[in-house]
Amino acid sequence: MMIQFASRGDNEHKPRHFIRVSESAYLLTAENDTNTGMVITPNEVMVIDTKATPFMAEEINQYARTVSDKPIKYVVLTHYHAARALGAPAHHPQQIIASKGSWELLKERGEQDFKSEIERLPRLFTRADTIKGMVWPTLVFEKELTVWMDGVEVRICHVGKGHTKGDTIVWLPGEKVLFTGDLVEQGATPYCGDAYITEWPDTLKALLAFAPEKLVPGRGMPMTTPEDIKRLIGAQEEFVVALRDNVAQGIANGYALKRIFDDTYASLKPKYGHLSIFEHCQSFNVSRCYDELTGIRDPRIWTAERDLEMWNALRGS
C-alpha cells in the first residue's frame, strides 16, 4: 500500500503567528509552512521570503501594515524554491534580491521546480491562478550585499551551500538577529532534495561564527537565546550527518537505492519521525544523498514526473 504522495494530504489551515523578534525584525509563521521574515524600520520594509502565490502574499502585506504604512522596498529570496518566491509581485518591491547561485537555479530549473512543488504542496499554492510567471531578481550578489534601512545595517550573505547552492542569510549585526532560510529549520524535517549534503555541516558552522543572539529559521518558531541557537543548529547538523552516514553505509554494502531508503528511513524515524514533513522529505532526501555520494555533484532537476516516479519506486508496495 502506498502512502499519500508528499504533502497532498496536508490541507488544514494553520493558525498564523506574527512575532516581533527584535527592534526591527519580525516573523510570520505557521505550523508546517514556510516562514516569512521582515525587517521594518521607520521608513522602509523588507520581506525575507514571500509566499508561493501573489494571493497568499497579500497576507504578508496585511501583517506588515499593522506595524508600518510604508511600502515594501525589498524582497530577499533566501533560495530559489517556488514556495518562497512566486508571491513577490504582490509586494511591488523596488528590488528583488537573490544570490548568484539562486539566480542560476531559477534560470536552469525554476519552471520545473514550480510544477514539481505545486504537485507536492498544493495547500501552499492557494490561488495559483494569480501567478503570472517566474519571478526574477533585480539585484544579484555573489557573496555579500549590505543595505541600510534608516540606519539599520542589513547584511545579505551567501556563506556556503547547504539546502541549495544559492542559500542566502540575512544578518542584522546591530540587533544580532540572523534569518537563515532553510539552512536551519525548527520543528521540521530538513528538505535535502536539492542539497549539497557533504557541504551543509560546514555552512552551519559558518552560521555559528556570526554569534547570533536570535535566529529566525526557515520553518518554525524563532530561537531567542544563544544556547537555543547552538542547540538548534547542532540538531540540524546531526540530522544531515545521520542521513549522509546511513546512505554511505548502504552504498558501501552494495545495496540498491530502495534498500538504502528502507534502511535509512528505519534508522532515522525513531529520532526524527515526529518532525513535520518527515514523511514528505525522506524519499527526496535519500535520493539526493545517494546521487551526491555516487558522484552526481549537482542535484538533478526535480520535475513533477520524476517526483512521482521516485515516490512510487521508494514508497510503493
C-alpha positions in Angstrom: 0.0 0.0 0.0 1.3 3.5 -0.9 1.2 6.4 1.5 -0.2 9.6 0.1 2.3 11.5 -2.1 4.4 14.2 -0.4 2.1 16.8 1.3 -1.0 16.3 -0.7 -2.9 15.3 2.5 -1.9 18.4 4.4 -4.9 20.6 3.6 -5.8 22.2 7.0 -5.5 25.9 7.6 -2.7 26.6 10.1 -3.0 29.4 12.7 -0.7 32.3 11.9 1.7 33.9 14.5 3.2 37.3 13.9 6.2 37.8 16.2 8.4 40.7 16.9 11.9 39.2 17.3 13.8 42.4 17.9 13.6 46.1 17.4 13.4 45.8 13.6 13.0 42.0 13.0 9.6 40.2 12.6 8.4 36.7 11.8 5.2 35.5 10.2 5.0 31.7 10.9 2.5 28.8 10.9 3.0 25.1 11.6 4.5 23.2 8.6 4.5 26.4 6.5 7.4 28.3 5.1 8.4 31.3 7.3 8.4 34.9 6.2 10.8 37.3 7.9 10.5 41.1 7.8 12.8 44.0 8.7 10.7 47.0 9.4 12.3 50.4 10.1 10.5 53.8 10.3 10.5 54.4 6.6 11.3 51.1 4.9 10.2 47.5 4.9 12.0 44.3 3.7 10.3 41.0 3.2 12.6 37.9 3.6 10.9 35.1 1.6 7.4 35.7 0.4 4.7 33.1 -0.3 4.0 30.8 -3.3 1.3 33.0 -4.9 0.5 36.7 -5.1 -2.9 35.9 -3.5 -1.2 34.4 -0.4 1.5 37.1 -0.3 -1.2 39.7 0.3 -1.5 38.3 3.8 2.1 39.4 4.4 1.2 42.9 3.3 -1.7 42.9 5.8 0.6 42.0 8.7 3.3 44.5 7.7 0.6 47.2 7.6 -0.1 46.6 11.3 3.4 47.9 12.0 4.2 50.3 9.2 2.3 52.2 6.5 5.4 52.4 4.3 5.7 50.4 1.1 7.8 47.2 0.9 11.1 48.3 -0.7 13.0 45.0 -0.7 12.1 41.3 -1.2 15.0 38.9 -0.4 14.9 35.4 -1.6 16.8 33.0 0.6 16.8 30.4 -2.1 15.1 29.7 -5.4 12.2 27.4 -4.5 8.8 28.5 -5.8 7.1 28.4 -2.4 9.4 31.2 -1.3 9.4 33.4 -4.4 6.4 33.5 -6.7 4.3 35.8 -4.5 6.8 38.6 -4.8 4.8 40.7 -7.3 2.1 41.3 -4.6 4.6 43.4 -2.7 5.5 45.8 -5.6 9.1 46.0 -4.3 11.8 48.3 -5.7 14.3 45.4 -5.6 14.1 41.6 -5.5 17.4 40.4 -4.1 19.0 37.0 -4.6 22.4 35.3 -4.7 24.1 34.5 -7.9 23.5 30.8 -7.2 19.8 31.3 -6.7 19.6 33.3 -10.0 21.4 30.5 -11.8 19.0 27.9 -10.4 16.0 30.0 -11.3 17.2 30.2 -14.9 18.1 26.5 -15.1 15.1 24.9 -13.3 12.7 27.4 -12.0 9.8 26.4 -14.2 10.3 22.7 -13.5 10.6 23.4 -9.7 7.3 25.3 -9.7 5.4 22.5 -11.5 7.0 20.0 -9.1 6.2 22.0 -5.9 2.6 22.7 -6.7 2.0 18.9 -7.0 3.8 18.2 -3.7 2.4 21.1 -1.7 -1.0 22.2 -3.0 -2.0 24.0 0.2 0.9 26.3 -0.1 -0.2 27.3 -3.7 -3.7 28.7 -2.9 -5.0 30.6 -5.9 -2.1 29.6 -8.2 -4.0 31.3 -11.0 -2.7 34.6 -9.6 0.9 33.6 -10.5 1.7 35.4 -13.8 5.1 33.9 -14.4 8.5 33.4 -13.0 9.9 36.0 -10.5 13.3 37.3 -11.5 15.8 39.1 -9.2 16.5 42.7 -10.0 19.7 42.8 -7.8 22.0 39.8 -7.7 25.1 39.4 -5.5 27.8 36.8 -5.3 29.0 36.7 -1.7 27.6 39.7 0.3 25.5 42.8 -0.1 24.8 45.4 2.6 21.8 47.7 2.6 21.0 50.4 5.2 17.4 50.9 6.3 17.1 54.1 8.3 20.5 53.5 9.8 19.9 49.8 10.4 22.6 47.7 8.8 21.3 44.7 6.9 23.8 42.2 5.5 22.6 39.8 2.9 25.2 36.9 2.6 25.9 33.7 0.9 28.2 31.8 3.3 28.1 28.3 1.7 26.0 25.6 0.1 23.5 23.5 2.1 19.8 23.4 1.4 20.6 24.6 -2.1 23.7 26.0 -3.8 22.4 29.6 -3.5 21.4 29.7 0.1 21.1 33.3 1.4 21.1 34.6 5.0 20.1 38.0 6.4 22.1 39.3 9.3 21.3 42.3 11.4 24.6 42.9 13.3 23.3 45.8 15.4 20.5 43.6 16.8 22.4 40.2 16.4 19.4 38.6 14.6 20.1 36.0 11.9 17.5 34.9 9.3 18.7 31.6 7.9 16.2 30.4 5.4 16.0 26.7 5.1 19.6 26.2 6.1 18.1 25.8 9.6 14.5 24.7 10.5 12.8 24.3 13.8 10.4 21.5 14.4 10.5 20.5 10.7 12.5 17.9 8.8 15.2 19.4 6.7 14.5 19.0 3.0 17.6 17.8 1.1 16.3 17.1 -2.4 18.3 20.0 -3.8 21.0 20.0 -1.2 24.8 19.7 -1.0 24.8 17.3 1.9 28.5 17.0 2.3 29.0 20.8 2.4 26.0 21.6 4.6 27.7 20.9 8.0 30.5 23.5 7.2 27.9 26.1 6.2 26.1 25.5 9.5 29.4 26.1 11.4 29.7 29.4 9.4 26.4 30.5 10.8 27.6 30.0 14.4 30.5 32.3 13.6 28.1 35.2 13.5 27.4 34.6 17.2 23.7 35.4 16.8 21.6 36.1 19.8 18.3 35.5 18.0 17.6 33.3 15.0 14.7 33.1 12.6 14.6 29.7 10.8 13.1 28.7 7.5 10.3 26.9 9.3 9.1 27.1 12.9 9.4 29.4 15.8 12.4 31.7 16.4 15.3 30.9 18.8 15.8 33.7 21.3 18.9 32.7 23.2 22.4 31.8 22.1 22.1 28.5 23.9 18.9 27.5 22.0 20.5 28.7 18.7 23.5 26.4 19.2 21.2 23.5 20.1 19.1 24.0 17.0 22.0 24.4 14.6 23.6 21.3 16.2 20.4 19.3 15.7 20.3 20.4 12.1 23.9 19.2 11.6 23.1 15.9 13.4 20.2 15.2 11.0 22.3 15.9 7.9 25.2 13.8 9.1 22.9 10.9 10.1 21.3 11.0 6.6 24.7 11.0 5.0 26.2 8.3 7.1 23.2 5.9 6.7 23.2 6.3 2.9 27.0 6.0 2.7 26.8 2.7 4.7 24.2 1.3 2.3 26.3 2.3 -0.7 29.3 0.6 0.9 27.2 -2.5 1.4 26.4 -2.6 -2.3 22.7 -2.1 -1.7 20.2 -0.7 -4.3 18.5 2.6 -3.7 15.3 1.0 -2.5 17.1 -1.0 0.2 19.1 2.1 1.2 15.9 4.1 1.5 14.2 1.5 3.7 17.2 1.1 6.0 17.8 4.9 6.3 14.1 5.5 6.9 14.0 2.9 9.7 17.2 4.4 11.3 16.0 8.0 11.3 12.3 7.6 12.1 12.7 6.9 15.8 14.5 10.1 16.4 13.1 12.4 13.7 9.7 10.9 12.8 7.9 13.4 15.0 9.1 16.4 13.0 6.7 17.9 10.5 7.1 16.9 6.8 9.2 13.9 7.8 7.3 11.5 5.5 7.3 14.1 2.7 11.0 14.7 2.8 12.7 11.3 3.3 12.3 9.9 -0.3 13.7 13.1 -1.8 16.4 13.3 0.9 17.7 9.8 0.4 17.5 10.1 -3.4 19.6 13.2 -3.5 22.1 11.9 -0.9 22.6 8.7 -2.9 23.2 10.8 -6.0 25.7 13.0 -4.3 27.7 10.2 -2.7 27.8 8.2 -6.0 29.3 11.1 -7.9 26.4 13.3 -9.1 27.8 16.6 -7.6 24.9 18.9 -8.6 21.3 18.0 -7.8 19.3 16.6 -10.7 16.2 18.6 -11.6 13.0 17.5 -10.0 10.1 17.5 -12.3 6.5 16.5 -11.5 7.1 13.3 -13.5 10.4 12.5 -11.8 8.8 13.1 -8.3 6.1 10.6 -8.9 8.4 8.0 -10.5 10.8 8.3 -7.5 7.9 8.2 -4.9 6.4 5.1 -6.5 9.7 3.3 -6.6 10.6 4.0 -3.0 7.2 4.3 -1.2 5.1 1.9 -3.2 4.2 -1.6 -2.0 
